[in-house]
């Protein structure tokens, strides 16, 4: 049986930019050979099955389907169901009562420590209470004052913009794992 994967698309359907209708995305990916394609909310969460074990190959292939079908170039990060479960299990902020204050930034590679330190310094200089912890191809961002006003979140975008990555709050991340198991 093909393995369940989750494709996390960066920057679609945000502020009227990079519009990608989910029904058309599901159809394009199904036509490209992926099985059991489903989406969750409009922000680019795609569950699918594939016999391809290499997530980097899947990332490139899905990005190509999107570029060809919708005329936009976006970053795609693909994780397996088991990788997603491991990310949730390793959450360094388990005592945060509001899961919307914890975000997982899924990356295409291991986080760059120097860039991470730079982001921390930028945020600290602005008085931010936010914290970030690096994991296996992820960053865990704790924003007790909210993500929308997060100085650390803004700094991370600036210092990681040259690398592939996309963020999801802990609620969305947990829901994706639940959907994998249904």
Beta strands, then each sheet from edge to edge (+ up, - down):
strand 1: 3-9
strand 2: 35-40
strand 3: 45-50
strand 4: 76-80
strand 5: 102-107
strand 6: 131-134
strand 7: 138-142
strand 8: 165-169
sheet 1: 2+ 3- 1+ 4-
sheet 2: 6+ 7- 5+ 8-
end
